[in-house]
Amino acid sequence: MKHLALIAALLAPVSVLAQTDPKDWNAVTAAAEGQTVYWNAWGGSTTTNDFIAWVGDRVSADYGVTLEHVKLTDTADAVTRVLSEKQAGEDDDGAIDMIWINGANFAAMKDADLLFGPYAEDLPNWAFVDVDGKTVQTDFTVPVEGYESPWAMAQVVFIYDTDDLAEPLGDMNAILEFATANPGRFTYPQPPDFLGTTFLKQALVDLLDDPSVLAVEATEETYAEVTAPLWTFLEALTPNLWRQGRAYPQTGPAQLQLIADGEVDLAISFSPGEATAAIANNQLPPSVRTFVLENGTIGNASFVAIPYNSGSTEGAMVVANFLMSPEAQARAQDPEILGYGTVLNMDALSADDRAVFDALELGVATLSPAELGTVQAEPHPSWMTRIAADWADRYGVAQ
């Protein structure tokens, strides 16, 4: 029995050492060679699938890592799989090595101790990430703490027709002034549509002197006072909306169709490249452009996380690091490849790498990374739940 105890004591550190310290990058790349990484990621887009295949080619050529894309329709399926493995005691070499994740799925895995890490801020390419300008250290208000690494950004922009609106509008009060002076020429999708609730969140963030109060859970004591500026704003805005706020477009595409039909001049989007794509597809007139607000607009990141029981943590770190490389980020931002927003800080790049981004033909209506400016953080979900319910009580119309 003593021999068995000694053997167990000697073997116990091995499973820990198998997950190489992220700070020792040479050791990480050495251990990663020959590993296969099963990346569970949304598989509903051909362009995204092609990009992931390209990433696989690159990490195979440079690091000897094989990347297998496990196509998901629902990220929660991957979370459930890892949780099931933990409950079954399958703590080594699980079926999933990396997950494309954010929001509630990340929070669930973090709370259940299902993640390897922290690792993200020790990766070499973290040095290029825009920590100050983009929301890459919180995920829907949940502190990331190095347990996932960012690889793409989405951000609120406003799409407008320059034939009718000569200049961008700097803040929500300017949008109100425009709507008041031009009744019927603005609207937003009807909540609970995602873009509709995003407009409400963006309005509140911009109207508050200190939007950081939204980073913590709403309470009975704070909710009424904090949201008061939003309801004051909407009381003035709503009568001046399209159809006097008695009807709303049901979706983002329906909202854009109103611009195409000449009924409104302004729309909200969560995709900085959407207007350019719509122009190219003849869905919007070539006079359309985009802008962001002077104090920034809400954005969120797509991340990758590594399950605690991955048998290829080093290979997964190699892939995560490559996804943050200037090469991969520039390719992802190319509208002919993906058109995703970059997580990188342009000022942190070398002149040659910056030149690659500067040379991208983003399209006539797409703002550059520098023009997109500061990204405002998503509020805690509790705010939006109550705001959406209150909006429905105050302004909701039959669908």
SETINU-228212 format. One record per residue (C-alpha): residue number from 1; residue in one letter; x, z, y negated. Coordinates in steps of 0.05 Angstrom, whole numbers, plus 5000, padded with zeros to 4 digits. Each point is the difference from the previous one (the first is absolute). Last residue first. Layout:
// residues N
[atom NUM "A" [X Z Y]]
...
//
This chain:
// residues 399
[atom 399 "Q" [4056 4333 4151]]
[atom 398 "A" [4955 5047 4961]]
[atom 397 "V" [5033 5027 4937]]
[atom 396 "G" [5046 5059 4991]]
[atom 395 "Y" [5012 5022 4928]]
[atom 394 "R" [4992 5076 4996]]
[atom 393 "D" [4990 5022 5072]]
[atom 392 "A" [5046 4946 5027]]
[atom 391 "W" [5053 5019 4949]]
[atom 390 "D" [4994 5073 5022]]
[atom 389 "A" [5012 4982 5072]]
[atom 388 "A" [5059 4955 4983]]
[atom 387 "I" [5029 5055 4955]]
[atom 386 "R" [4993 5052 5054]]
[atom 385 "T" [5037 4960 5054]]
[atom 384 "M" [5049 4973 4949]]
[atom 383 "W" [5024 5069 4978]]
[atom 382 "S" [5007 5026 5071]]
[atom 381 "P" [5046 4942 5018]]
[atom 380 "H" [5057 5029 4957]]
[atom 379 "P" [5013 4951 4945]]
[atom 378 "E" [5043 4938 5014]]
[atom 377 "A" [5065 5001 4960]]
[atom 376 "Q" [5012 4956 4939]]
[atom 375 "V" [5050 4944 5007]]
[atom 374 "T" [5044 4987 4939]]
[atom 373 "G" [5013 4929 4978]]
[atom 372 "L" [4969 4938 5031]]
[atom 371 "E" [5042 4959 4951]]
[atom 370 "A" [5065 5021 5034]]
[atom 369 "P" [4975 4979 5068]]
[atom 368 "S" [4979 4933 4971]]
[atom 367 "L" [4927 4988 4982]]
[atom 366 "T" [4961 4947 5038]]
[atom 365 "A" [4955 4950 4962]]
[atom 364 "V" [5047 4941 4996]]
[atom 363 "G" [5028 5007 5069]]
[atom 362 "L" [5051 5046 5032]]
[atom 361 "E" [5054 4946 5001]]
[atom 360 "L" [5057 5045 5021]]
[atom 359 "A" [5063 4989 4959]]
[atom 358 "D" [4999 5069 4969]]
[atom 357 "F" [4996 5031 5068]]
[atom 356 "V" [5061 4962 5025]]
[atom 355 "A" [5036 5014 4934]]
[atom 354 "R" [4991 5075 5011]]
[atom 353 "D" [5037 4993 5066]]
[atom 352 "D" [5058 4963 4967]]
[atom 351 "A" [5004 5048 4941]]
[atom 350 "S" [5002 5060 5047]]
[atom 349 "L" [4936 5040 5006]]
[atom 348 "A" [4984 5068 4971]]
[atom 347 "D" [4969 4972 4936]]
[atom 346 "M" [4949 4961 5042]]
[atom 345 "N" [4975 5065 5031]]
[atom 344 "L" [4972 4982 5068]]
[atom 343 "V" [4932 5012 5031]]
[atom 342 "T" [4982 4927 4995]]
[atom 341 "G" [4930 4973 4993]]
[atom 340 "Y" [4975 4956 5056]]
[atom 339 "G" [4994 4924 4991]]
[atom 338 "L" [5005 4987 5074]]
[atom 337 "I" [5041 4938 5015]]
[atom 336 "E" [4980 4946 4949]]
[atom 335 "P" [4988 5055 4949]]
[atom 334 "D" [5073 5023 5007]]
[atom 333 "Q" [4996 5076 4995]]
[atom 332 "A" [5012 5010 5075]]
[atom 331 "R" [5063 4956 4996]]
[atom 330 "A" [5026 5039 4941]]
[atom 329 "Q" [4988 5065 5036]]
[atom 328 "A" [5034 4977 5063]]
[atom 327 "E" [5063 4978 4965]]
[atom 326 "P" [5001 5058 4951]]
[atom 325 "S" [4999 5047 5060]]
[atom 324 "M" [4942 5049 5007]]
[atom 323 "L" [4974 4966 5064]]
[atom 322 "F" [5072 5002 5027]]
[atom 321 "N" [5001 5076 4995]]
[atom 320 "A" [4935 5006 5038]]
[atom 319 "V" [5026 4952 5054]]
[atom 318 "V" [5065 5039 5007]]
[atom 317 "M" [4962 5066 5000]]
[atom 316 "A" [4956 4973 5057]]
[atom 315 "G" [5062 4981 5039]]
[atom 314 "E" [5028 5070 4992]]
[atom 313 "T" [4934 5032 5019]]
[atom 312 "S" [4996 4959 5064]]
[atom 311 "G" [4971 5049 5051]]
[atom 310 "S" [4945 5017 4952]]
[atom 309 "N" [4971 5069 5012]]
[atom 308 "Y" [4994 5025 4928]]
[atom 307 "P" [4966 4936 4979]]
[atom 306 "I" [5036 4958 4948]]
[atom 305 "A" [4965 4983 4934]]
[atom 304 "V" [4995 4935 4961]]
[atom 303 "F" [4970 4999 4931]]
[atom 302 "S" [4952 4958 4958]]
[atom 301 "A" [5000 5024 4929]]
[atom 300 "N" [4947 5017 4950]]
[atom 299 "G" [4986 4981 4929]]
[atom 298 "I" [4958 5025 4942]]
[atom 297 "T" [5016 4969 4933]]
[atom 296 "G" [5051 5011 4945]]
[atom 295 "N" [4997 5034 4933]]
[atom 294 "E" [4995 4933 4963]]
[atom 293 "L" [4947 4973 5047]]
[atom 292 "V" [5016 4942 5046]]
[atom 291 "F" [4988 4926 4987]]
[atom 290 "T" [4980 4937 5037]]
[atom 289 "R" [4989 4926 4982]]
[atom 288 "V" [4943 4948 5005]]
[atom 287 "S" [5004 4935 4961]]
[atom 286 "P" [5011 4960 5064]]
[atom 285 "P" [4926 5012 5018]]
[atom 284 "L" [4984 5043 5061]]
[atom 283 "Q" [4981 4980 5071]]
[atom 282 "N" [5040 4936 4999]]
[atom 281 "N" [5042 5024 5058]]
[atom 280 "A" [5064 5001 4958]]
[atom 279 "I" [4962 5037 4945]]
[atom 278 "A" [4975 5051 5050]]
[atom 277 "A" [5071 5010 5027]]
[atom 276 "T" [5026 5012 4930]]
[atom 275 "A" [4944 5049 4986]]
[atom 274 "E" [5012 5039 5064]]
[atom 273 "G" [5074 5010 4990]]
[atom 272 "P" [4997 5070 4970]]
[atom 271 "S" [4952 5022 5054]]
[atom 270 "F" [4957 5061 4986]]
[atom 269 "S" [4953 4961 4955]]
[atom 268 "I" [4955 5015 4941]]
[atom 267 "A" [4961 4946 4962]]
[atom 266 "L" [4994 4973 4929]]
[atom 265 "D" [4967 4940 4966]]
[atom 264 "V" [4930 5001 5028]]
[atom 263 "E" [4945 4948 5011]]
[atom 262 "G" [5044 4937 4999]]
[atom 261 "D" [4984 4982 5072]]
[atom 260 "A" [5072 5009 5021]]
[atom 259 "I" [5001 5068 4966]]
[atom 258 "L" [4936 5020 5037]]
[atom 257 "Q" [5032 4974 5064]]
[atom 256 "L" [5055 5051 4990]]
[atom 255 "Q" [4950 5057 5005]]
[atom 254 "A" [4970 4970 5063]]
[atom 253 "P" [5070 4998 5030]]
[atom 252 "G" [5010 5074 4983]]
[atom 251 "T" [4935 5020 5032]]
[atom 250 "Q" [4928 5019 4986]]
[atom 249 "P" [4995 4972 4930]]
[atom 248 "Y" [4961 5050 4957]]
[atom 247 "A" [4928 5004 4976]]
[atom 246 "R" [4965 5041 4947]]
[atom 245 "G" [5065 5011 4963]]
[atom 244 "Q" [4974 4962 4940]]
[atom 243 "R" [4997 4936 5041]]
[atom 242 "W" [5076 4995 4991]]
[atom 241 "L" [5023 5065 4967]]
[atom 240 "N" [4982 5022 4930]]
[atom 239 "P" [4949 5053 5020]]
[atom 238 "T" [5053 5029 5048]]
[atom 237 "L" [5058 5009 4952]]
[atom 236 "A" [4976 5056 4954]]
[atom 235 "E" [4973 5045 5055]]
[atom 234 "L" [5059 4979 5043]]
[atom 233 "F" [5051 5027 4950]]
[atom 232 "T" [4963 5066 4992]]
[atom 231 "W" [4995 5005 5076]]
[atom 230 "L" [5075 4988 5007]]
[atom 229 "P" [5019 5050 4945]]
[atom 228 "A" [4960 5055 5036]]
[atom 227 "T" [5038 4991 5066]]
[atom 226 "V" [5051 5055 4988]]
[atom 225 "E" [4950 5051 4973]]
[atom 224 "A" [4947 4990 5054]]
[atom 223 "Y" [5050 5000 5058]]
[atom 222 "T" [5045 5058 4983]]
[atom 221 "E" [4961 5064 5018]]
[atom 220 "E" [4960 4969 5056]]
[atom 219 "T" [5065 4976 5030]]
[atom 218 "A" [5036 4933 5004]]
[atom 217 "E" [5060 4999 5045]]
[atom 216 "V" [5068 4991 4967]]
[atom 215 "A" [5032 4937 4973]]
[atom 214 "L" [4943 4988 4952]]
[atom 213 "V" [5028 5052 4951]]
[atom 212 "S" [5060 4953 4994]]
[atom 211 "P" [4956 4955 4957]]
[atom 210 "D" [5022 5037 4937]]
[atom 209 "D" [4970 4972 4937]]
[atom 208 "L" [4943 4973 5042]]
[atom 207 "L" [4967 4933 4982]]
[atom 206 "D" [5048 4957 5040]]
[atom 205 "V" [4993 5039 5065]]
[atom 204 "L" [4925 5003 4992]]
[atom 203 "A" [4993 4926 4988]]
[atom 202 "Q" [5045 4983 5059]]
[atom 201 "K" [4960 5045 5047]]
[atom 200 "L" [4935 4968 4978]]
[atom 199 "F" [5030 4930 5007]]
[atom 198 "T" [5026 5019 5069]]
[atom 197 "T" [4930 5021 5020]]
[atom 196 "G" [4975 4931 4984]]
[atom 195 "L" [5060 4967 5033]]
[atom 194 "F" [4986 5037 5065]]
[atom 193 "D" [4925 4985 5000]]
[atom 192 "P" [4964 5067 4998]]
[atom 191 "P" [4991 4982 4943]]
[atom 190 "Q" [4974 4936 4969]]
[atom 189 "P" [5053 4950 4982]]
[atom 188 "Y" [5021 4999 4927]]
[atom 187 "T" [4970 4969 4937]]
[atom 186 "F" [5020 4966 4936]]
[atom 185 "R" [4971 4946 4954]]
[atom 184 "G" [4930 5027 4995]]
[atom 183 "P" [5008 5026 4929]]
[atom 182 "N" [5060 4974 4962]]
[atom 181 "A" [5016 5049 4943]]
[atom 180 "T" [4980 5060 5043]]
[atom 179 "A" [5037 4972 5060]]
[atom 178 "F" [5063 4988 4960]]
[atom 177 "E" [4998 5070 4969]]
[atom 176 "L" [4990 5030 5069]]
[atom 175 "I" [5059 4961 5028]]
[atom 174 "A" [5041 5025 4940]]
[atom 173 "N" [4979 5071 5018]]
[atom 172 "M" [5023 4987 5071]]
[atom 171 "D" [5070 4981 4978]]
[atom 170 "G" [5044 4945 4974]]
[atom 169 "L" [4955 4939 5003]]
[atom 168 "P" [5035 4934 5011]]
[atom 167 "E" [4994 4948 4944]]
[atom 166 "A" [4958 4937 4987]]
[atom 165 "L" [4938 5017 5040]]
[atom 164 "D" [4954 4940 5006]]
[atom 163 "D" [5047 4942 5017]]
[atom 162 "T" [5050 5052 5025]]
[atom 161 "D" [4955 5015 5059]]
[atom 160 "Y" [5016 5069 5027]]
[atom 159 "I" [5023 5034 5064]]
[atom 158 "F" [5016 5073 4995]]
[atom 157 "V" [5054 5029 5045]]
[atom 156 "V" [5000 5060 5047]]
[atom 155 "Q" [5060 5005 5045]]
[atom 154 "A" [5019 4988 5072]]
[atom 153 "M" [5071 5014 5023]]
[atom 152 "A" [5041 4983 5062]]
[atom 151 "W" [5056 5031 5042]]
[atom 150 "P" [4998 5075 4993]]
[atom 149 "S" [5033 5049 5048]]
[atom 148 "E" [4964 5056 5038]]
[atom 147 "Y" [5018 5072 5017]]
[atom 146 "G" [5047 5008 4940]]
[atom 145 "E" [4960 5055 4966]]
[atom 144 "V" [4939 4955 4994]]
[atom 143 "P" [4961 5048 4956]]
[atom 142 "V" [4925 4987 5010]]
[atom 141 "T" [4969 4977 4934]]
[atom 140 "F" [4974 4934 5030]]
[atom 139 "D" [5070 4991 5029]]
[atom 138 "T" [5052 5035 4957]]
[atom 137 "Q" [5074 4983 4994]]
[atom 136 "V" [4991 4925 4991]]
[atom 135 "T" [4952 4998 4942]]
[atom 134 "K" [5039 4951 4956]]
[atom 133 "G" [5039 5006 4935]]
[atom 132 "D" [5042 5062 5010]]
[atom 131 "V" [5020 4990 5073]]
[atom 130 "D" [5013 4925 4993]]
[atom 129 "V" [5036 4989 5066]]
[atom 128 "F" [5071 4970 4997]]
[atom 127 "A" [5037 5062 5024]]
[atom 126 "W" [4950 5005 5057]]
[atom 125 "N" [5038 4940 5028]]
[atom 124 "P" [5051 5045 5035]]
[atom 123 "L" [4948 5041 5037]]
[atom 122 "D" [5005 5075 4986]]
[atom 121 "E" [4937 5000 4957]]
[atom 120 "A" [4958 4976 5058]]
[atom 119 "Y" [5023 5047 5056]]
[atom 118 "P" [4961 5065 5000]]
[atom 117 "G" [4987 4990 5055]]
[atom 116 "F" [4962 4980 5062]]
[atom 115 "L" [4924 5008 4994]]
[atom 114 "L" [4945 5029 5043]]
[atom 113 "D" [5001 5070 4969]]
[atom 112 "A" [4924 5002 4999]]
[atom 111 "D" [4996 5006 4924]]
[atom 110 "K" [5048 4942 4991]]
[atom 109 "M" [4962 4956 5049]]
[atom 108 "A" [4933 5014 4966]]
[atom 107 "A" [5028 4990 4930]]
[atom 106 "F" [5031 4933 5020]]
[atom 105 "N" [4933 4976 5028]]
[atom 104 "A" [4964 5025 4938]]
[atom 103 "G" [5041 4959 4952]]
[atom 102 "N" [5055 4955 5026]]
[atom 101 "I" [5025 4965 5062]]
[atom 100 "W" [5038 4943 5032]]
[atom 99 "I" [5022 5036 5064]]
[atom 98 "M" [5068 5005 5035]]
[atom 97 "D" [5025 5016 5069]]
[atom 96 "I" [4935 5002 5040]]
[atom 95 "A" [4995 5007 5076]]
[atom 94 "G" [5035 5067 5003]]
[atom 93 "D" [5072 5008 5021]]
[atom 92 "D" [5001 5075 5005]]
[atom 91 "D" [4947 5052 4983]]
[atom 90 "E" [4948 4979 5052]]
[atom 89 "G" [4970 5070 5006]]
[atom 88 "A" [4929 4974 5011]]
[atom 87 "Q" [4977 5028 4933]]
[atom 86 "K" [5059 4967 4966]]
[atom 85 "E" [4984 4934 5034]]
[atom 84 "S" [4928 5004 4978]]
[atom 83 "L" [5021 5013 4928]]
[atom 82 "V" [5045 4939 5002]]
[atom 81 "R" [4944 4956 5026]]
[atom 80 "T" [4950 5028 4950]]
[atom 79 "V" [5046 4982 4943]]
[atom 78 "A" [5009 4930 5027]]
[atom 77 "D" [4925 4990 5005]]
[atom 76 "A" [4992 5027 4929]]
[atom 75 "T" [5039 4940 4976]]
[atom 74 "D" [4939 4956 5015]]
[atom 73 "T" [5004 4926 5018]]
[atom 72 "L" [5069 5007 5028]]
[atom 71 "K" [5052 4950 5023]]
[atom 70 "V" [5060 5028 5038]]
[atom 69 "H" [5058 4963 4968]]
[atom 68 "E" [5062 5005 5044]]
[atom 67 "L" [5067 5007 4965]]
[atom 66 "T" [5064 4994 5040]]
[atom 65 "V" [5060 5032 4966]]
[atom 64 "G" [5069 4969 5008]]
[atom 63 "Y" [5018 5021 4929]]
[atom 62 "D" [5011 4938 4957]]
[atom 61 "A" [4969 4944 5043]]
[atom 60 "S" [4945 5043 5030]]
[atom 59 "V" [4985 5033 4934]]
[atom 58 "R" [4991 4931 4968]]
[atom 57 "D" [4958 4968 5055]]
[atom 56 "G" [4954 5060 5002]]
[atom 55 "V" [4991 4998 4925]]
[atom 54 "W" [4981 4926 5008]]
[atom 53 "A" [4947 5019 5052]]
[atom 52 "I" [4973 5052 4951]]
[atom 51 "F" [4994 4946 4947]]
[atom 50 "D" [4964 4954 5048]]
[atom 49 "N" [4950 5055 5017]]
[atom 48 "T" [4988 5012 4926]]
[atom 47 "T" [4987 4927 4988]]
[atom 46 "T" [4954 4995 5061]]
[atom 45 "S" [4960 5060 4976]]
[atom 44 "G" [4958 5046 5044]]
[atom 43 "G" [5057 5032 5038]]
[atom 42 "W" [5003 5069 4967]]
[atom 41 "A" [5063 5035 5024]]
[atom 40 "N" [5025 5037 5061]]
[atom 39 "W" [5075 4987 5001]]
[atom 38 "Y" [5028 5006 5070]]
[atom 37 "V" [5075 5006 4989]]
[atom 36 "T" [5046 4977 5056]]
[atom 35 "Q" [5070 5029 5000]]
[atom 34 "G" [5063 4960 5017]]
[atom 33 "E" [5038 5021 4938]]
[atom 32 "A" [4964 5059 4968]]
[atom 31 "A" [5052 5052 5022]]
[atom 30 "A" [5056 4964 4962]]
[atom 29 "T" [4955 4989 4940]]
[atom 28 "V" [4982 5073 4996]]
[atom 27 "A" [5071 5024 5011]]
[atom 26 "N" [5024 4956 4943]]
[atom 25 "W" [4942 5026 4958]]
[atom 24 "D" [5018 5074 5008]]
[atom 23 "K" [4949 5027 4950]]
[atom 22 "P" [4943 4981 5047]]
[atom 21 "D" [5025 5051 5051]]
[atom 20 "T" [4992 4967 5068]]
[atom 19 "Q" [4939 5014 5042]]
[atom 18 "A" [5034 5002 5067]]
[atom 17 "L" [5035 5062 4975]]
[atom 16 "V" [4935 5038 5005]]
[atom 15 "S" [4985 4977 5070]]
[atom 14 "V" [5072 5017 5020]]
[atom 13 "P" [4997 5071 4970]]
[atom 12 "A" [4958 5025 5059]]
[atom 11 "L" [5046 4972 5055]]
[atom 10 "L" [5052 5055 4996]]
[atom 9 "A" [4949 5055 4998]]
[atom 8 "A" [4961 4970 5058]]
[atom 7 "I" [5064 4994 5041]]
[atom 6 "L" [5017 5072 4985]]
[atom 5 "A" [4930 5023 5020]]
[atom 4 "L" [5004 4960 5065]]
[atom 3 "H" [5067 5030 5016]]
[atom 2 "K" [4974 5070 4987]]
[atom 1 "M" [4942 4985 5047]]
//
